[in-house]
Amino acid sequence: MKIVEIAAAQGSADTVAAIAEQHGAASLPAAPPGEDGRQTLRVLVDADNAQPVLDALQGVFGSDPQARILLLPAEGILPRPAESSPEAAAAAREVATREELYNGVERGARLDANYLLLVVLSTVVAAVGLMEDNLAAVLGAMVIAPLLGPNLAFGLGTALGDRPLIAGAVRTNLAGLATAFACAAFIGWIWPANLHSQELMARADVGLDGIVLALASGAAAVLSLTTGLSTVLVGVMVAVALLPPAAALGLFAGGGHWRLAGGAALLLAVNVVCVNLAATLVFWVRGVKPRTWLEKRRARESLALSIALWAAILAVLVAVILLHPPAVR
């Protein structure tokens, strides 16, 4: 359950109550008007009906610059609402609204000093783990790698047709991967690559299993986000697909092993494409879209272009994988 709180001009209670009744929500008693003539209204709504209620309220109060709509979690309700049927109980689930998704994803896509520092630290740990054939260190690096945010932001921006969010996500993702590459290349330059490390050499080869892993990672990330579940473990899955190949690419390039670097670059490219393709597809399947008709049309165009572009790039990369021998054989 969620609470939608509306701060609007006095006399809006009947409108809010009608919207709540239309969507099967409960209109709570209104607070007395303040000195400025505004009053606070509240609606109690199921999580899976929160988006339609928010859209209806935005349609009514969106043109009022003084109105405010807040979405708050309802941690507990007494007495507990009775489920109408076993099917209704099974259908009750946490569903994040478009506004919640945007707020959470936008923060993770910000390019700032903290993001770059985490990329540097995670790359150093990953590089050491790859060079020393230490799986525990590689896994530890993926826990702190902040690579999930910009990839989710790109998928959400595509689903909503939000060009500023897409541009910010691309900028942050490129900056993160470039920083990881530069850091690992410096380490590879001063520390000759250990070509006997299984963890390192595994990132110089690309197989169909890596494609499946990256697709599953991107899909799981969006599912966890849209259902309101924790994305921490899923963030590790995305880091599995992106951080080790980027670190391996830098280590090989820094040491002058260009053929192996080509294999790591191909693996990284495949994983980036698969993560973003899967994320975009799941946002589409989950029905995440803008509110107005014009925004929906723009989002459909953006979504179709993005899916077609990622699919075409993936097809080219798969052809390269199948036509060229692995770098480590």
N, C-alpha and C positions, 0 to 999 in steps of 0.2 A: 504494500500500500504506500501511497505518496500523498503529500499535502501540497496543493497548489494555493499559494497565497497571492491575492490581488490587492494592490493599493490603488484605488481609483476614486473618481469623484462620487460624492454622495448621490444616491439614487440608482446605483448600478447593481444593487443586490438582486433585484428581480431578473435582470439579464443574466447574471452569473448563475442564479438558481435554475433558470431555464436551460442553460448550457449543461449544467451538471445533470439535470434530469434527462436530457437528451442522450447523454453518454453513459447513463447508469452510474453516475457518481453521486456522492452525498454532499449537499451544500450545508456547511456548518453555520452556526449563528454569527451574524456580522458584528464587528466591533463598533462601538459608538463613533460617530464622525469626530475628527479632530478639529482644531481651530482653523485649519486651512480648508475645511470643507471636504476633506478626503476621508475615506474609511477603509478599513482592512476587511477583506472578505476571504473566506477559506473554503476549499473544496477537497473532500477526501475521495481519492480515486484509486482503483486498482492500477498496478504498475503497467499492465498491458493496455490500459485505456488512457494512460497519461498523455500520450502524444496527441490523440484526437482532441482531448480537452484543451491542451496547450495551443493547438492550432486554432481552435474555435475562439479562444480568448484573445489570441493575437489578432485574429480577424476583427474583433470588436474594439479592442483597446490599443491596437498597434499604432493608430494615428494620433493617440493622445501622448504627447511628450512627457507628461507628468505621471502617467500610469506606470506601474511596475508589476511584473509577474515573477514570482519566485517559485521554484520547485524544491520542496523539502522532503527528506526521507521521514517516514513514519516508523520509528523503531519498534513500537508496540501499540496495540489497540485493545482496549478493554471495554466491554466484553468482545471476545474475538468474533469477527463476522462469520456467520454460518455459510458453508459452501452449499450451493444449490444442488449439486450433483457430483458424483465421483469424477465425471468428465471435467467439470469446472475445477475441481481440486487438482486434477492432473494438468490442466491448462494453466493454472496459476503459476507464474514464473516471473523472475525479475527481468524486465526488459528496459534497457536504457533508452531514454528519449534522445531525439536529435540534438537537443541543447546540451544534455549531459555528455553525449559523445563528443560534441565539438569542444566543450570546455576541457574535457580530459585529454583529448588528442592534441589540441592546440598547445597545451603546456609542454607536452612531450616532444613537440617539433620545433621548439625555440632554439635558435643557434646562439649560445652564450658561452661564457668562459667555463661554467660548470660542465656543460655538455662536452666541450673539447677536452677538458681535463680528464673526464671519465673515459673518453675515447683513448687518450694517450695512456692512461694507467692500465686500462683493459688490454690495450695492444702490447704494452711492455710485458704484462703477465702472460698473455697468449704467446708472444714470441719466445719467451723463456721456456714455456711449456712445450712448444713445438721443437725448439732446439734440443731440449733435454729429454724429449720423448716422455714427457710427464703429463699424463692425461688429467690428473687432478688439477694441475695448474691451468690447463686449457679450459677445463670446466669452470674454475674459479674466475677466469677472465670473462667468460660469457655471462656470469651472474651480474657483473658490474657494467657490462657493455650497454650503452644507452641507445642501441640501434633500432629498437622496436618503434619508438615514437614517430620518427619521420616517415617510416613506411606505412604505418597506420594513417597518418595525416594525409599522405598522398591518396590512399584509397578512399578515405572519407571525403576529401576535397573533390575527387573525381565523381563520387556518388552524388554530391550536392552541387556540382558545377561551380565550386568556390575557387576561383583562379588565384586569389591571394594565398589561400591555404595550400594549394598545389605548388605554387612558386616557392613558398616558405619551406615546404617539405622537401622539394627537390634541392634547394640550397643547403638545407641542414644535412640531408643524406649525403650529398656530394662532399660537403665539408668534412663530415665524419669519416667517410671512406678515404678521402684524400689524406686526412690527418693520420689515419691508421696506416696507410701505405707509406707515407713519409717517415713515420716513426719506426716502422718495421724495416724500411730500407736502410735507415741509419744504423739500426742494430745489425742488419745483415752485412753492412759495409765494414763495421769494426769487429764483427764476430762471424767468422766463416760458417756458412750453413752446414749443419750436420746432416749429410745425405743418408746417413744410416738410421735416422729417426723415422719410425713408422708414422708417427703423428704428423710430421712435416711432409713426408712424401705422399701421404694419403691425400693431401690437398693439392697435389700436382696432377691429379687424375680426375676425370669427370665421368660419371656413369649415370644411368637412368635412375639409380637409387637416390642419387643426390637431388634429382629433379623432383622425385616423389617427396623427399624430406622437406624441400623448400616449399612446395605447394601445400603440404600439410601444415607447415609452420605458419604460413600466411593465413590460411583458412582458420586455424585454431586461434590465432591472435584476434581476428575480427569476431569470431564466435564468443570468445571470452569477454571481449569489450562490449558487445551488443547485449549480452545477457547479464551484465552487471557483475560478472565474476572477476577474480583477481587475474591480472595479466602478467604477474611476476614470472611464473614458471613458463608461460608462453613466450615471454620476452627472452628467456634463455634459449628456447627453441629457435627463435629468429636469429639470435646471436650465433647459434651453432652454424647456421647457414651462411652468415655474413662475415663474422669477425675472423675465424681461422683462415678462410681463403684470402682475405685482405692482408692478414699478417704474413701468411706464407708467400703471397705475391711480393710483398716488400722485402722479405728475407731473401728470396731467390734473386730479385732484381738487384738488391744491394750487393749480393755476392757475385753477380755476373752470370748467373745460371739462367740464361734467357729462355731456353726451351722449357725448363721447368716453370719459369715465371709465366710463360704462355699458357701452360696447363692450369695454373692457379688463377690466372686472369679469366680463362674460359669458365672455370668453376664459379668464380665470383659473379661473373655476368649472368650465368644461368640462374644462380640463386637469387640475385636481385630481381630478375624478371619474374621468376616463379613466385616469390613472396608477394610482389606487388600485384601480379595477375590474380593470384588466389584471394588476396585481400579485397581487390576491387569486385571480383565475382561474388564473394560472400556478402559484401555490403549491398550489392544489387539483389541477391536472393533474399536477404533479410528485409528488403523493402525500405531501406534508408534513403529518403529523398527529401527535397525541399518542400516548402509549404505552398507557395503560390504557383499558378499555372505557368507563368513565364520562366520562373526559376526551374520548374520541372522540365520544361522543354530544353533549356540550356543544359541541365544535368544529364538528360538522356543523350544529347549530342556528345557531351564530354565523356560519358560512360562508354558509349559505343566506340568512340575514337580510341579511348584508352585500352579497352579490351582487344580491339583489332590490332592496335600497335604492339601491345605486349605479346599477343599470340603470334604475330608475324615475326617478331624478334626471337621468340622462343623457338619457332620452327626453324629459323636460320641457324640458331645455336645448336639445336639438336642435329641438324644436317652436318654441321661442322664436326660435332662429336662422332657421328657415325662414319664420316668420310676420312677422318684423320686419325692416325694411331695415337694411343695415349703417350704422354711425355715420359712416363716412367718405365715404359717397356721397350 
